[in-house]
């Protein structure tokens, strides 16, 4: 079998196998299945990292096209959730993130994308890229927690559903973790937005108007959510709605903009389009 196929196929199969074990562990309440599932996810993360490096690190430089960065972000998310699962014993978020990471790897493997080679990067640009990716990853995990919070809230109002979802952590625990993630992600997003202003020469020429506007709007909503939590005690369904709306805007800001520019318009944010 071609090594190129193995680089992507192995972590995909491992992620899906780990998901199956975690599901069995929750359905049958078997800790052994959960533990082995987390071990498989750890192996998948290592192989996923190798696949990401293989796709991004080209002789000409870093290839930061849409598909590669999508896979890198999913790697950061599943890696963070794995550490959290090992530390707290709660594996539920991995049930969502592991198949998501497998899907991103499948896209990186099968979907052709025009290379977007980054030249010599300044320290500020590196800071922008790293802080933005970390912010997106943490806020994505917060959105996953918001979905679990919504499921738990629904289950509490419907006894039959509650029996099916009783393996989820207590509502107050999910909510506390969600707001901690939002606070950390919001601070990193603030750093990413500030550092991003440095290398923006022309919003229109670099095709950054929509990305910047949506990112700032998302930043404002997350900030208002944190204010509402601290000052007004926001929680429950209101917190879930604000989190998912703000995260949807951030998703559109980054991956939506890159998808339209790189895949549909064949352009880059680095420079004005030729012609």
N, C-alpha and C positions, 0 to 999 in steps of 0.2 A: 504493500500500500504506500502511496506517495506520502512523504513526510509532511507536505503541506496540508494534506487532509487530516493526518493525525493531530497536528498542532491545534486544530479547531474542533475536530470530532471528539477527541478524548474528554476535554473539559465539559463539552455539551452533554455527553452521555453520563458523565459523573454527576453533574448538577441535577439532571433529571432523575438519576438513580437515588441521589440524596433526598430529593423532594419526595419520592415514593416512600423512602424509609421514614422520613419525618411524618408523613401522613399516617403511615401504619402505627408509628409511635403514639400519635395523638388519638387515633381511633381505638387502638387496643390498649392504650395506656401502658406502653412498654418503654421503659427508660433505655434499654439496650438499643432499640431501634433509633431513638433520638440521638444517642451518643454516636452510634456508627454513622448516622446521617450527617452529623456535624463533622466527623472525621473526613467523610467523603467531600463535604463542602470545602474543608481546608485544603484537601488535595486539588479540588477543582479550582480554588482561588490561585494556587501556585501555578497550575497549568494555564489558567486564564491570563495571569500576569505574563507568562512566557509568550502567549499568543498575541497579547496587546503589544509587547515590545517588538515582536516579529513584524507586526503590521505597521507600527509607527516609526520605528528606527530604521530609516532607509539611508543608503550611502549619501544621498543628496541633502539629508537633514530630516527633521521630524515631519512626518506626514500627519497634519492635524485636520484631516477631512472629517466630515460629519459622522460617518460610520465608525471610524477609529475612536473618536472622542466619546461617542455613545457607548462603545464597548468599555473604554477606560472608566467612564463614570459608573457603569454597572459594576465594574470590578471594585471600585472604591466603596460602593454601597454594600455589596455582599461581604466584602472584607470587614467593614465596620460592624455589620450585623452579626457576623460570625464571632467577632471579639465580644460583642454584647451578649450573645447567646451563651458563650462559654462562661462569661463572668456572672450572668444572672440566672442561667438555666431556662430562659424563655426563648423558645425556638420558633414561635409563630410567625414572626416577621420574615424569617428565612423561607417559609413556605411560599411567600410572594416573590422574594428577591431572587431565589435560586433559579426558578424557571425563567424569570426576566433576564437574568444574566446569560442563561443558555440561549435565549432568543437573540440577544445582542451579539453573542459570538456567532450565531448562525448568520446574521446579517453581515457581520464583518467578513465571514468566510465566503458567502455566496453572492452578495450584492456588490457589483463593481462601483467604485467611487473615484472620481477624478482626484489625483493627489493634490494636496494643499500644503506645500513645503514651506515651513517656517525658516526664515533666514537666521542670521545672527541675532539672538534675543538679548535685549537689555535686561538688567536686574528688575526694573519696574515691570516689564512685560512678563517676565517669569513670575513675579509676585502676583500679577493680575490673573494669569492662567491658573496658578496653583490655588489661590484663594477662591477664585470663581468655581473651580471644580469641587473643592472641598465644601463650599457653601451649597452648591447644587446637590451634592451627595447627602449632606446632613439634612437639608430641607426635604429631600426626597424620602429619606427615612422617616422624617416627621410626618410626611403625608401618608406613608404606609401605616404609621401609628394612628393617624387620624381615621383611616379606613377601619382599623381594628377597633378603635374607639366607637365608631359608628355602628359596627357589628355588635359590639358589647351592649351599647345603648339600646339597639333594636331588640336584642335578646332579652334584656331585662323587662321589656314591655310585652314580650311574647313568650310565655313559658315553654312552649314546644321548641322554639328556636334556642332558648337558653340552654336546654338540655344538650343540644347539638354543639353549642359553642362554649360550654362550661370549661373547656380546656384553656380558654384565653385567660391571660392575667387579669386581676381585678381592674375595674374601670379607672380607679384613682391612680393606679400604678402606670397604666398606659398613658393617661393624661399628663402625669408628672414628667414622664420620659419625653413625651411629645413637646412640651413647652421648653424643656432643657435643650432639646435638639434645635428648636426654632430659635432660641436665644443665641446659641453658638453659631448656627447657620446665618442668622441675621447680621451678626458682627463680622463674619467672614465675607458676607455679601457686601456689606458696607466697605470693607477694605478692597474688595474686587472692583466695586464701582469707582472708588476714588482713584485707585491705581490705573484703572482703565481710561480715565480722562487724560492721562499724561500722553498716551501714544495716539490719541484720536486727533487727526489733523483736520479732517473734513467729514462730518457726519453723513452728508449726502453722497460724497464721492466714494467713501468707504462702505456705503450701504449699511450704516449702523443706526439709522434713525429709529426704525421699529424696534430693534433689539434694545437700544438704550431706553426708549420710552417705556417698553413693557417691563424691563428690568427695574427701572425706578418705581413704576407703579406697584410691582410685586414687593419691592423693598418697603414701600410706604404701607402696604396692607399688612405685611408681617410686623412692621413696627407698631401699627395701630393695634394689632392683635395682642402684642406683648403689653402695650399700654393698658388695653382693656382687661387683660388678665391681672396685672398688678394693681390697677386703680379701681376697676369695676368688678373684679372677680369673675370675668368671663370663663365659661367652661362648657362642657357638654356639646350639644349640637351646634351652638353658635361658634364655638372654637373649631369644630370640625369643618363647618362651612367656610370660615375665613381661611383656614389652612389650605383647603383644597382649591379655593379660588385663587389665592396668592401663588400656590405652587403651579397651578395651570398656566398662569400668566408667565411665570418664570420658565416653564417648559416651552411655551411659545416663543418667549424672548430669545432663548438660546438655540434649542434644537429646531424649533419651527423656522427661525430665521436662516439657520445654516442649511436646513433641508431645502428651502425655497431657493436660496442663493446658489448653493453648490449643485444640487441635483436637478432642479427645474430650470434655473437661469444660467447655470454654468459660470457663476461669478464667484469672487472672493471678497471678504471684508478687508483684505490687506491694501487694496489699491483700487482706483477707479477702473471701471470696465473699459476695455479697449473698444474703439470704434464707436 
